[in-house]
């Protein structure tokens, strides 16, 4: 029977056992590494290729269609419009380029390769080194490579757990020297590598490629799994590069999430261009062979043309499947910063003058293209700005971005325009540290806007008219943070949602709110718990909430839930996005791989097109897209997704609650043995015979989670 259960009940809780499992996994892995250490004998490796010990693991989806974004599409050398040229905006007072590439007769490409678990687990660094070795560098191009930061190298040349320097030429690869035992994310280590490369191999032009995990403005760059002492922040990265005194034609990040205006602003004093990705990079990273060969053929190639080659090769290698690599002219970044600062300053002033402007800005922030599954607080600048209204500097900011992004993938990810920004919104716990970084790189004009905007958001959690958090849920009090100011006296929060009661109708259970209240809601989901033994398993959140004929929230339950191989899983839906194929639904499932490693499975469903949506009944096909390692030791994000292999064992995790919704433990499902990743069946399984509790979850412009009363389905 259906019952209405009051009061409102709690939201999902984070896994308390995560740190325990990670500790066990870490100890197990450390033991295996000690057992696998290679000998330390050095030998002459001139002219040798690298023999890989295992095949790189990754998952890449091919997309045939592309999104027509801002700028002009170009027919690249492969015959498809995979990339977009930027515009040209006349800007006064630009500095000269540091590097006269057209006069260059020699070039050195410096590759700082922090192998980390990307190499240990998947051999990704080894694959890219082989791509470099397959290039014809000619007589005047050299690659100076430093390797380190990986517990295990998946080849017979690099030494496990050591930092080493190598020279790659058309003749092959030569060992140069040991590079000490410092962490690869220490400032002095990167400075020494750059200075060594310049002093030992002088050239007319230098390119720097930074290879590893990336976390954008909030997470920084790099994770050395051997030393595990944290990564580079933008501050320490700029310090390391600046101390070398070298000016680069390009600083490139073969890493996730580094195409931000803050990264560009920090790198501007040291290079002419930035090449980086707004979103996750695919697991294999850049494709090196072709663009290095072209540089070898024409060492005086214009820097912009070199960047085009890098991005064209990347786009073609992945058939433009959701890739977001871009090339930004760093000389124009101070102008972009000025326009964006003006825009944010005016936005703050408008919010103070008319509190309703907060809803408009917050909604634009919420709906803008966001990256890394909303975990890094990074959004596409242009996509956010164009969603706002009547803010001074809007058009100037759009024009500035279109101009400074000189070349980019014609990404199938709609709303991606080549340059992201840090806009704190969901991850407020990290704002204080990130704010300090912004101050240190002198990206400080937007800070008063962020402080005020976040103070309003934080104030919503404990204002007089605010909805209080449900019992047993995680609460946050930011009133002691330096950035916080009490806005209760001057800001009108408006709606008091009180209890969100549901009305049972012929359509189902409906939440009725006023038009004004609905204008404050950014997203809706359904949360569900299933009875198990003497308590309930939390099955997560899904964005399956419907809409009634009157346009209100329909908390509907058809007796099914997300499943893998017909086993209901604790599924947490991602934000719904549009791309060139249609509407994309996806989410994650927490699991343990092979008894020790915490992972996050990524599920996705085939695109929902208008044609499919118009049919009376349809069922989208789901699939496991891959998985990521859960690593609480770094905020950087892993490249791409790993692929489950035959024989892998996965066990799904669930939070377990008692009858009164008190958290008890984390429950682990029995192992499923994988035949192949493609053979895993993703869909919605019938659990209509189970006793369940479910409720609607609403997110408002203050980033509050609001809960309807609970519906109890029992005695089924």
C-alpha positions as MATLAB code, in Angstrom:
seq = 'XXXXXXXXXXXXXXXXXXXXXXXXXXXXXXXXXXXXXXXXXXXXXXXXXXXXXXXXXXXXXXXXXXXXXXXXXXXXXXXXXXXXXXXXXXXXXXXXXXXXXXXXXXXXXXXXXXXXXXXXXXXXXXXXXXXXXXXXXXXXXXXXXXXXXXXXXXXXXXXXXXXXXXXXXXXXXXXXXXXXXXXXXXXXXXXXXXXXXXXXXXXXXXXXXXXXXXXXXXXXXXXXXXXXXXXXXXXXXXXXXXXXXXXXXXXXXXXXXXXXXXXXXXXXXXXXXXXXXXXXXXXXXXXXXXXXXXXXXXXXXXXXXXXXXXXXXXXXXXXXXXXXXXXXXXXXXXXXXXXXXXXXXXXXXXXXXXXXXXXXXXXXXXXXXXXXXXXXXXXXXXXXXXXXXXXXXXXXXXXXXXXXXXXXXXXXXXXXXXXXXXXXXXXXXXXXXXXXXXXXXXXXXXXXXXXXXXXXXXXXXXXXXXXXXXXXXXXXXXXXXXXXXXXXXXXXXXXXXXXXXXXXXXXXXXXXXXXXXXXXXXXXXXXXXXXXXXXXXXXXXXXXXXXXXXXXXXXXXXXXXXXXXXXXXXXXXXXXXXXXXXXXXXXXXXXXXXXXXXXXXXXXXXXXXXXXXXXXXXXXXXXXXXXXXXXXXXXXXXXXXXXXXXXXXXXXXXXXXXXXXXXXXXXXXXXXXXXXXXXXXXXXXXXXXXXXXXXXXXXXXXXXXXXXXXXXXXXX';
ca = [
       0.000    0.000    0.000;
       0.981    3.643   -0.373;
       1.403    5.715    2.770;
       2.498    9.291    3.389;
       5.253    9.350    5.960;
       5.989   12.627    7.746;
       8.319   14.346    8.494;
      10.787   14.812    5.661;
      13.636   12.320    5.783;
      17.348   12.570    5.121;
      19.367   12.796    1.984;
      22.157   10.465    0.963;
      25.241   10.238    3.160;
      28.798    9.801    2.037;
      30.371    6.397    2.526;
      31.949    6.264    5.962;
      33.956    3.160    5.029;
      35.593    4.840    2.045;
      38.723    5.849    3.908;
      38.998    2.389    5.484;
      38.757    0.718    2.087;
      41.223    3.148    0.566;
      43.688    2.469    3.368;
      43.409   -1.299    2.852;
      43.754   -0.854   -0.904;
      46.763    1.396   -0.450;
      48.531   -1.101    1.800;
      47.831   -3.935   -0.615;
      49.083   -1.904   -3.554;
      52.220   -0.801   -1.715;
      53.049   -4.439   -0.987;
      52.596   -5.378   -4.650;
      54.794   -2.493   -5.746;
      57.598   -3.585   -3.435;
      57.353   -7.070   -4.899;
      57.488   -5.760   -8.466;
      60.431   -3.351   -8.241;
      62.847   -3.706  -11.142;
      66.605   -3.727  -10.890;
      68.380   -0.392  -10.968;
      71.085   -1.228  -13.517;
      71.470    1.432  -16.168;
      72.255    0.646  -19.778;
      72.698    2.411  -23.090;
      69.238    2.804  -24.649;
      70.203    4.737  -27.742;
      67.916    4.055  -30.646;
      65.675    1.633  -28.759;
      61.916    1.607  -28.784;
      60.077    0.999  -25.545;
      58.558   -2.448  -25.095;
      55.265   -2.174  -23.268;
      54.285   -4.729  -20.668;
      50.543   -4.175  -20.880;
      48.064   -2.494  -23.105;
      46.660    0.895  -22.172;
      43.150    0.764  -20.831;
      40.565    3.276  -22.007;
      37.083    3.848  -23.324;
      36.217    6.189  -26.127;
      32.921    6.759  -27.862;
      32.782    7.893  -31.474;
      30.421   10.729  -32.296;
      29.574   11.349  -35.939;
      27.883   14.711  -35.548;
      29.425   17.930  -34.303;
      28.084   20.977  -32.588;
      28.095   24.226  -34.517;
      29.576   26.618  -31.975;
      30.733   30.200  -32.069;
      33.444   31.060  -34.553;
      34.064   29.612  -37.994;
      34.276   25.900  -38.674;
      37.299   24.812  -40.691;
      37.658   21.816  -42.947;
      40.702   20.188  -41.438;
      43.128   17.970  -43.302;
      40.989   14.901  -42.611;
      37.991   16.270  -44.476;
      35.680   16.813  -41.505;
      34.842   20.050  -39.717;
      36.400   18.944  -36.442;
      37.720   22.293  -35.283;
      36.740   25.946  -35.099;
      38.861   29.037  -35.727;
      38.569   31.943  -33.330;
      37.750   35.471  -34.337;
      40.101   38.433  -34.434;
      39.399   41.329  -32.088;
      41.597   44.436  -32.359;
      43.030   45.012  -28.886;
      45.357   47.897  -28.133;
      48.517   47.544  -26.115;
      49.181   43.836  -26.601;
      52.723   42.740  -25.825;
      54.874   41.236  -28.544;
      55.119   37.468  -28.797;
      57.989   36.091  -26.730;
      59.033   33.637  -29.438;
      59.796   34.439  -33.069;
      58.819   31.011  -34.304;
      59.172   31.846  -37.989;
      62.859   32.633  -37.520;
      63.572   29.470  -35.541;
      66.098   26.959  -36.846;
      65.951   24.601  -33.852;
      63.340   23.550  -31.331;
      63.208   21.704  -28.028;
      59.993   20.191  -26.741;
      60.179   19.716  -22.973;
      57.856   17.005  -21.658;
      57.437   16.844  -17.888;
      55.762   13.472  -17.432;
      54.412   12.619  -13.986;
      53.411    9.031  -14.651;
      51.317    8.520  -11.477;
      48.681    5.784  -11.523;
      48.022    6.555  -15.186;
      51.255    4.698  -15.917;
      51.208    2.233  -13.038;
      47.705    1.018  -13.787;
      47.378    1.521  -17.530;
      50.736    2.246  -19.165;
      49.397    5.527  -20.596;
      52.724    7.347  -20.299;
      54.544    4.510  -22.047;
      52.066    4.699  -24.922;
      52.675    8.416  -25.385;
      56.449    7.990  -25.238;
      56.163    5.445  -28.031;
      54.115    7.939  -30.044;
      56.985   10.404  -29.622;
      59.474    7.767  -30.744;
      57.388    7.092  -33.842;
      57.697   10.722  -34.934;
      60.292   11.817  -37.505;
      61.852   14.736  -35.645;
      64.360   15.620  -38.360;
      67.751   17.066  -37.494;
      66.675   20.164  -35.569;
      63.975   19.039  -33.128;
      64.701   17.357  -29.816;
      62.420   16.133  -27.042;
      63.770   16.382  -23.511;
      61.726   14.130  -21.260;
      61.616   13.787  -17.507;
      59.798   10.746  -16.146;
      58.844   10.008  -12.571;
      55.981    9.943  -10.099;
      54.899    6.389  -10.968;
      55.358    3.411   -8.675;
      55.582    1.067  -11.672;
      56.560    1.832  -15.269;
      55.000   -0.503  -17.813;
      58.158   -0.791  -19.918;
      61.652   -2.162  -19.566;
      63.413    1.180  -19.715;
      62.130    3.605  -17.072;
      62.938    2.793  -13.451;
      60.101    2.306  -11.005;
      59.722    5.056   -8.436;
      62.575    7.169   -9.847;
      62.906   10.516  -11.608;
      64.942   10.241  -14.802;
      65.796   12.411  -17.794;
      65.850   11.261  -21.411;
      66.610   12.660  -24.846;
      64.438   11.666  -27.806;
      65.676   12.368  -31.328;
      65.035   10.801  -34.690;
      67.667    8.218  -33.717;
      65.648    7.028  -30.723;
      65.804    7.567  -26.973;
      68.894    8.046  -24.805;
      69.140    8.022  -21.030;
      70.649   11.296  -19.816;
      70.740   11.166  -16.034;
      68.971   10.441  -12.809;
      66.976   13.465  -11.693;
      67.073   12.963   -7.937;
      64.417   11.738   -5.571;
      62.318   14.860   -5.099;
      58.598   14.768   -5.710;
      57.671   15.583   -9.292;
      55.233   18.153   -7.878;
      57.889   20.115   -6.005;
      58.596   23.565   -7.428;
      62.369   23.175   -7.593;
      62.151   19.882   -9.471;
      60.176   21.409  -12.355;
      62.375   24.509  -12.385;
      65.515   22.371  -12.537;
      64.097   20.325  -15.430;
      63.295   23.404  -17.508;
      66.643   25.058  -16.753;
      68.536   21.846  -17.482;
      66.755   21.418  -20.814;
      67.556   24.966  -21.898;
      71.187   24.915  -20.745;
      71.993   21.461  -22.099;
      70.063   21.698  -25.362;
      69.829   25.375  -26.370;
      67.333   26.109  -29.146;
      65.527   28.955  -30.857;
      62.114   27.917  -29.560;
      60.864   25.947  -26.587;
      57.565   24.176  -25.975;
      56.583   22.851  -22.535;
      54.139   19.959  -22.153;
      52.937   19.041  -18.665;
      51.669   15.452  -18.564;
      49.543   13.898  -15.793;
      46.264   14.410  -13.967;
      44.729   17.865  -13.931;
      42.214   19.424  -11.566;
      41.769   22.870  -13.047;
      41.788   26.023  -10.984;
      40.592   24.318   -7.799;
      42.587   21.095   -8.103;
      45.791   22.276   -9.764;
      48.055   19.941  -11.709;
      49.894   16.705  -11.054;
      49.962   13.854   -8.562;
      53.152   11.995   -7.712;
      51.962    8.631   -6.374;
      55.443    7.789   -5.086;
      55.917   10.853   -2.879;
      52.222   11.738   -2.473;
      52.865   15.261   -1.192;
      50.083   17.045   -3.055;
      50.106   18.612   -6.493;
      50.996   21.941   -8.037;
      48.606   24.783   -7.414;
      48.478   27.454  -10.099;
      50.634   29.526   -7.767;
      53.419   26.968   -7.376;
      53.222   26.008  -11.039;
      53.727   29.624  -12.096;
      56.523   29.967   -9.535;
      58.318   26.912  -10.920;
      58.086   27.988  -14.550;
      58.886   31.617  -13.817;
      62.019   30.759  -11.838;
      63.534   29.079  -14.901;
      63.529   32.297  -16.900;
      62.469   30.444  -20.067;
      59.794   31.847  -22.369;
      57.758   29.328  -24.332;
      55.847   29.419  -27.574;
      53.309   27.001  -26.051;
      52.614   25.675  -22.586;
      50.427   22.625  -23.055;
      48.630   20.491  -20.498;
      48.138   16.871  -21.483;
      45.834   16.672  -18.489;
      42.192   17.226  -17.624;
      40.411   20.506  -16.925;
      43.293   22.971  -17.326;
      41.742   25.229  -20.019;
      40.626   27.881  -17.546;
      41.069   31.622  -17.590;
      42.821   31.338  -14.228;
      45.368   28.880  -15.651;
      45.842   31.140  -18.660;
      46.284   34.196  -16.437;
      48.939   32.417  -14.365;
      50.797   31.191  -17.477;
      50.601   34.452  -19.461;
      53.965   35.861  -18.277;
      55.780   32.767  -19.529;
      54.280   31.722  -22.867;
      52.546   32.948  -26.000;
      49.829   30.282  -26.103;
      48.090   27.812  -23.822;
      46.799   24.468  -25.106;
      44.558   22.614  -22.670;
      41.179   20.933  -22.241;
      38.047   22.285  -20.566;
      36.714   18.790  -19.794;
      38.245   15.450  -18.919;
      40.810   14.322  -21.437;
      40.467   10.884  -22.959;
      42.617    8.192  -21.432;
      45.273    8.103  -24.156;
      45.781   11.868  -23.942;
      47.277   13.724  -26.879;
      48.376   11.993  -30.065;
      52.041   12.946  -30.490;
      53.395   11.319  -33.626;
      51.954   13.472  -36.391;
      52.315   16.981  -34.987;
      55.886   16.271  -33.898;
      56.675   14.958  -37.370;
      55.291   18.136  -38.922;
      57.396   20.243  -36.554;
      60.410   18.155  -37.565;
      59.639   18.900  -41.222;
      59.285   22.644  -40.592;
      60.989   23.801  -37.416;
      60.028   27.412  -38.242;
      56.335   26.560  -38.293;
      54.154   29.397  -36.999;
      53.159   28.708  -33.391;
      49.473   28.992  -34.185;
      49.875   26.409  -36.938;
      51.710   24.084  -34.547;
      48.805   24.407  -32.135;
      46.326   23.688  -34.901;
      48.211   20.493  -35.682;
      48.116   19.397  -32.035;
      44.361   20.005  -31.808;
      43.577   18.553  -35.248;
      45.472   15.355  -34.394;
      43.662   15.119  -31.054;
      40.258   15.639  -32.647;
      40.901   13.126  -35.424;
      42.335   10.515  -33.059;
      39.078   10.500  -31.053;
      36.717   11.244  -33.977;
      35.891   14.441  -32.080;
      34.092   12.381  -29.439;
      33.369   14.910  -26.732;
      36.890   16.395  -26.781;
      37.497   19.999  -25.721;
      41.118   20.888  -26.514;
      41.685   24.569  -27.287;
      44.468   27.044  -28.051;
      44.356   30.390  -26.264;
      46.418   33.447  -27.158;
      47.834   34.403  -23.765;
      48.636   37.949  -24.850;
      44.877   38.635  -24.898;
      44.166   37.126  -21.485;
      44.673   40.373  -19.499;
      41.972   41.944  -21.679;
      39.641   38.978  -21.142;
      40.284   39.206  -17.413;
      39.414   42.886  -17.451;
      36.118   42.302  -19.282;
      35.121   39.343  -17.110;
      35.981   41.314  -13.974;
      33.774   44.183  -15.131;
      30.972   41.728  -15.828;
      31.162   40.072  -12.401;
      31.498   43.396  -10.605;
      28.347   44.716  -12.275;
      26.553   41.436  -11.530;
      27.322   41.890   -7.837;
      26.130   45.478   -7.870;
      22.894   44.483   -9.578;
      22.249   41.767   -6.996;
      22.686   44.315   -4.199;
      20.353   46.756   -5.949;
      17.728   44.135   -6.802;
      17.932   40.826   -4.962;
      15.964   39.102   -7.730;
      19.044   39.445   -9.932;
      20.642   36.750   -7.785;
      18.156   34.213   -9.139;
      19.046   35.154  -12.704;
      22.807   34.879  -12.134;
      22.531   31.689  -10.078;
      20.304   30.071  -12.682;
      22.803   30.985  -15.420;
      25.583   29.446  -13.335;
      23.518   26.317  -12.691;
      22.552   25.733  -16.330;
      25.908   26.568  -17.932;
      28.059   23.787  -19.357;
      29.861   22.338  -16.349;
      32.814   19.980  -16.274;
      34.169   16.982  -14.312;
      30.691   15.873  -13.258;
      30.204   19.156  -11.364;
      33.058   18.309   -8.958;
      35.528   21.108   -9.794;
      33.224   24.162   -9.951;
      34.319   24.885  -13.521;
      31.990   26.108  -16.241;
      32.360   27.397  -19.765;
      32.652   31.182  -19.452;
      30.844   32.064  -22.630;
      27.971   29.660  -21.986;
      27.364   31.160  -18.547;
      27.672   34.778  -19.634;
      25.275   34.423  -22.550;
      22.586   33.063  -20.195;
      22.530   36.291  -18.179;
      20.503   39.420  -18.920;
      21.150   43.141  -18.593;
      24.602   42.884  -17.058;
      27.153   45.428  -18.191;
      30.121   43.918  -20.010;
      28.249   40.864  -21.292;
      28.912   41.418  -24.995;
      32.463   42.610  -24.387;
      33.237   39.437  -22.438;
      31.771   37.222  -25.157;
      33.765   38.999  -27.868;
      36.980   38.805  -25.842;
      36.645   35.046  -25.371;
      35.811   34.427  -29.016;
      38.978   36.299  -29.926;
      41.477   34.861  -27.439;
      40.477   31.234  -28.161;
      42.203   31.029  -31.517;
      41.466   27.376  -32.250;
      39.407   24.649  -30.596;
      37.672   21.351  -31.104;
      34.233   21.600  -32.653;
      33.082   19.693  -29.604;
      29.930   17.642  -29.506;
      29.588   18.883  -25.915;
      27.188   21.764  -26.434;
      28.113   24.915  -24.590;
      31.872   24.265  -24.752;
      33.650   27.231  -26.288;
      37.292   26.712  -25.402;
      37.801   28.528  -22.113;
      36.362   27.689  -18.704;
      36.288   29.632  -15.466;
      36.220   28.797  -11.793;
      32.854   29.875  -10.385;
      32.449   28.498   -6.827;
      28.969   27.065   -6.443;
      28.762   23.435   -5.343;
      32.077   22.795   -3.584;
      32.171   25.612   -1.033;
      34.471   23.659    1.289;
      37.323   24.289   -1.157;
      36.663   27.969   -1.784;
      38.939   29.405    0.917;
      41.976   27.561   -0.441;
      41.119   28.415   -4.034;
      40.496   32.053   -3.130;
      44.022   32.188   -1.736;
      45.363   30.875   -5.043;
      43.402   33.547   -6.930;
      44.953   36.196   -4.704;
      48.446   34.779   -5.162;
      48.223   34.854   -8.967;
      46.642   38.343   -8.727;
      43.351   37.198  -10.198;
      41.660   39.139   -7.429;
      39.088   41.526   -8.930;
      36.353   38.820   -9.069;
      36.899   37.827   -5.414;
      34.523   40.410   -3.848;
      31.767   39.140   -6.153;
      32.427   35.516   -5.183;
      32.538   36.406   -1.474;
      29.207   38.198   -1.653;
      27.538   35.618   -3.898;
      28.618   32.711   -1.695;
      27.654   34.557    1.480;
      24.125   34.808    0.126;
      24.127   31.093   -0.679;
      25.539   30.145    2.724;
      23.073   32.449    4.466;
      20.139   30.597    2.929;
      20.940   27.550    5.057;
      20.249   29.303    8.370;
      18.058   32.289    7.598;
      14.712   32.782    9.286;
      12.754   31.693    6.230;
      15.106   28.975    5.063;
      14.294   25.299    4.963;
      16.289   23.584    7.666;
      18.327   20.516    6.770;
      16.610   17.219    7.558;
      17.687   15.105   10.506;
      20.852   13.049   10.144;
      21.932   14.973    7.039;
      25.293   16.604    6.529;
      25.259   20.296    7.432;
      27.691   23.101    6.652;
      28.252   26.278    8.590;
      30.456   28.755    6.743;
      29.909   31.693    9.102;
      33.469   31.370   10.458;
      35.102   31.574    7.017;
      36.991   34.770    6.206;
      34.964   35.258    3.037;
      31.594   35.067    4.780;
      29.529   38.150    5.549;
      26.086   38.069    7.135;
      23.593   39.052    4.438;
      20.439   38.337    6.421;
      19.748   41.991    7.128;
      20.100   43.233    3.555;
      19.117   40.322    1.327;
      15.526   39.255    0.706;
      15.507   35.477    0.445;
      11.844   35.506   -0.454;
      10.229   32.083   -0.374;
       9.703   30.025    2.749;
       9.073   26.541    1.413;
       8.031   25.191    4.813;
       7.056   21.517    4.549;
       6.927   20.224    0.977;
       3.759   18.137    1.148;
       2.659   15.936   -1.727;
      -0.861   15.652   -3.050;
      -2.058   12.268   -4.302;
      -3.762   12.682   -7.682;
      -4.770   10.476  -10.602;
      -1.341   11.158  -12.088;
       0.522   10.239   -8.922;
       2.025   12.241   -6.057;
       2.366   15.895   -7.007;
       4.266   18.764   -5.380;
       2.533   22.063   -6.061;
       4.493   25.293   -5.824;
       3.776   28.791   -7.038;
       5.309   30.072  -10.274;
       7.567   32.311   -8.222;
       8.766   29.335   -6.198;
       9.393   27.198   -9.277;
      11.537   29.992  -10.718;
      13.936   29.377   -7.826;
      14.356   25.645   -8.541;
      17.329   24.596  -10.656;
      16.918   20.804  -10.672;
      14.748   17.954   -9.362;
      15.444   14.294   -8.601;
      13.942   11.259   -6.884;
      15.630    9.545   -3.911;
      14.813    5.950   -2.970;
      15.526    3.466   -0.186;
      14.759   -0.262   -0.368;
      14.007   -2.454    2.640;
      16.800   -4.880    3.472;
      16.922   -7.124    6.546;
      16.015   -4.868    9.498;
      16.712   -1.572    7.728;
      16.982    0.096    4.351;
      19.590    0.316    1.602;
      20.033    3.774    0.099;
      19.655    3.398   -3.692;
      20.686    6.977   -4.428;
      19.213    9.751   -6.552;
      17.871    9.586  -10.090;
      16.577   12.335  -12.358;
      13.371   10.493  -13.210;
      11.037   13.034  -11.622;
       8.217   13.882  -14.012;
       5.955   16.836  -14.621;
       2.230   16.897  -14.021;
      -0.260   18.264  -16.529;
      -0.280   21.481  -14.494;
       3.486   21.794  -14.709;
       4.225   20.747  -11.117;
       6.664   18.090   -9.875;
       5.388   14.541  -10.261;
       7.082   12.234   -7.774;
       6.355    9.127   -9.763;
       7.475    5.553   -9.132;
       6.904    2.816  -11.688;
       8.393    0.034   -9.577;
      11.816    0.051  -11.291;
      15.274    1.334  -10.416;
      18.664    1.607  -12.099;
      20.440   -1.735  -12.241;
      23.475   -3.607  -13.532;
      22.844   -7.221  -14.536;
      19.392   -6.843  -12.960;
      20.906   -5.984   -9.561;
      19.494   -2.670   -8.224;
      22.422   -0.310   -7.559;
      22.989    2.844   -5.542;
      22.872    5.189   -8.513;
      23.643    8.918   -8.395;
      22.516   10.756  -11.503;
      24.720   13.376  -13.122;
      23.441   16.649  -14.472;
      21.477   16.120  -17.694;
      23.228   17.624  -20.722;
      22.560   18.200  -24.381;
      25.047   17.337  -27.054;
      24.856   17.004  -30.821;
      23.270   13.566  -30.520;
      20.448   14.511  -28.133;
      19.817   14.564  -24.377;
      22.358   12.575  -22.379;
      21.501   10.859  -19.103;
      24.343    9.460  -17.018;
      25.381    8.776  -13.460;
      27.743    6.918  -11.187;
      27.743    3.819   -8.992;
      30.230    3.260   -6.173;
      31.845   -0.170   -6.136;
      34.899   -2.154   -5.088;
      37.062   -3.683   -7.815;
      38.809   -6.993   -7.175;
      38.182   -6.783   -3.406;
      40.512   -3.833   -2.733;
      40.132   -0.829   -5.043;
      37.370    1.728   -4.583;
      36.024    2.741   -8.003;
      33.268    4.831   -9.491;
      31.440    3.151  -12.364;
      30.106    5.570  -14.966;
      26.784    4.604  -16.549;
      25.314    6.302  -19.600;
      22.233    5.851  -21.749;
      21.901    6.258  -25.498;
      20.883    9.815  -26.449;
      17.251   10.794  -26.131;
      16.280   12.438  -29.410;
      13.115   14.387  -30.200;
      12.000   11.511  -32.400;
      12.394    8.973  -29.602;
      10.720   11.258  -27.068;
       7.700   11.671  -29.369;
       6.991    7.937  -29.357;
       4.371    6.599  -26.936;
       6.722    4.180  -25.215;
      10.470    3.962  -25.409;
      13.339    2.447  -23.467;
      16.818    3.887  -23.808;
      19.684    1.412  -23.872;
      22.179    1.847  -21.064;
      25.794    0.773  -20.843;
      28.810    0.929  -18.552;
      30.991    3.618  -20.057;
      33.966    2.783  -17.846;
      35.260    3.493  -14.376;
      37.508    5.834  -12.430;
      39.710    5.092   -9.469;
      38.512    6.838   -6.313;
      41.492    8.799   -5.001;
      40.847   10.978   -1.979;
      44.499   12.056   -1.915;
      44.209   14.548   -4.775;
      41.672   16.929   -6.310;
      43.073   16.311   -9.775;
      40.923   14.256  -12.144;
      41.962   11.108  -13.937;
      42.214   11.151  -17.717;
      39.444    9.289  -19.447;
      37.810    6.130  -18.157;
      39.286    2.713  -17.511;
      37.722   -0.378  -19.002;
      36.696   -3.414  -16.978;
      38.484   -6.566  -18.118;
      37.405  -10.167  -18.308;
      37.707  -11.759  -14.894;
      37.416   -8.497  -12.933;
      35.215   -8.736   -9.866;
      33.007   -5.826   -8.884;
      30.945   -5.451   -5.719;
      28.380   -2.635   -5.461;
      28.262   -0.458   -2.341;
      25.190    0.823   -0.489;
      24.708    2.953    2.614;
      22.624    1.055    5.151;
      20.102    2.734    7.497;
      17.861    1.548   10.302;
      14.079    2.007   10.382;
      14.497    5.516   11.771;
      16.917    6.560    9.015;
      20.003    6.457   11.222;
      23.095    5.508    9.251;
      24.511    2.143   10.343;
      27.130    0.928    7.896;
      28.147    0.494    4.270;
      26.918   -2.744    2.746;
      28.862   -4.541    0.002;
      27.009   -6.651   -2.551;
      28.406  -10.043   -3.535;
      30.951   -9.886   -6.365;
      29.904   -9.961  -10.000;
      32.530  -11.464  -12.304;
      32.925   -9.486  -15.519;
      32.918  -11.349  -18.822;
      33.453   -8.080  -20.653;
      32.459   -4.491  -19.979;
      30.116   -4.512  -22.960;
      28.380   -7.613  -21.603;
      27.260   -5.808  -18.431;
      23.559   -5.056  -18.761;
      22.523   -1.569  -17.667;
      18.861   -0.739  -17.373;
      15.983   -0.474  -14.932;
      14.972   -3.618  -13.093;
      11.589   -4.381  -11.545;
      11.643   -4.015   -7.745;
       7.880   -3.534   -7.410;
       7.704   -6.433   -4.933;
      10.104   -4.684   -2.572;
       9.148   -2.334    0.240;
      10.595    1.074   -0.571;
      10.583    4.663    0.631;
      11.050    7.524   -1.797;
      10.862   11.287   -1.864;
      11.436   14.179   -4.201;
      14.616   16.237   -4.012;
      14.718   19.827   -5.249;
      17.753   22.082   -5.673;
      17.247   25.830   -5.509;
      19.300   28.810   -6.601;
      20.977   28.875   -3.176;
      22.167   25.282   -3.714;
      19.947   24.021   -0.943;
      18.636   20.485   -1.166;
      14.916   20.535   -0.398;
      12.972   17.389    0.391;
       9.367   16.455   -0.064;
       7.653   14.233    2.434;
       8.353   10.534    2.053;
       6.137    8.061    0.215;
       6.150    4.568    1.688;
       5.362    1.588   -0.529;
       4.890   -1.413    1.771;
       3.075   -4.750    1.995;
       3.479   -5.150   -1.746;
];
